[in-house]
């Protein structure tokens, strides 16, 4: 079972060395790394080429024009030859067991379409700062699951064949395209949490979802959730009507406020426990 590691790069070549080191250190050896550069204006191509030269497991491609992250990630999946795919940002890194733990689950469980793990928040030098605490097993087969509050995060891997059965990544997205992917995959089968620190997330000023981009990220994520509601043909959420069109992110988040209540979280934990015991 080949694992395709997908790397969408834009001006992050200076960070790629640690990403590269983490890829070649994988305990699972049946992998390929597909890198697609989105017309970087720095020396990314030179830096990346220097690292991967002579290693045919790495394949580097370039967009003819700057397309944005949605288009670039969609192209990466199309370029992948593996049965399993997983994105790694060029400024981040993965743990040595990241691929192995994921592939073991896919081999044993044909109904699992997506796996995810805990991630470690790091500083700009990729030194660990804290481990994500909100990540745990999601409730499967729930039409009202929207990953909000966020539960499914890096390191995410998924079956390419199942992805091809979805509407695929929304190529218009420049932020929250990953959340769009997760919800579409969730609708096609079961997801499984891996209780390991398998992703190392670098925080720095150039990060696409960090600092000044956070308000935009919330806006895009609300649109992703709304689109999921429409795909699932939901008319109401907790007794409140789903709007006919997306106009205001607050309107969408207000529909999901009940999911943060203590009573709801307790009931959800019980349902997840039952699923894990009897499935």
Secondary structure by P-SEA (a helix, b strand, c coil): cbbbbbbbbccccccaaaaaaaaaacccccbbbbbbbcccccaaaaaaaaaacccccbbbbbbcccccaaaaaaaaaaaccccbbbbbccccccccaaaaaaaaaaaacccccbbbbbbbbbcccccccccccccccccccccccccccccccccbbbbaaaaaaccccccccccaaaaaaaaaaaacbbbbbbccccbbbbbcccccccccaaaaaaaaaaaaaaaaaaaaccccccccccccccccaaaaaaaacccccaaaaaaaaaaaaaaaacc
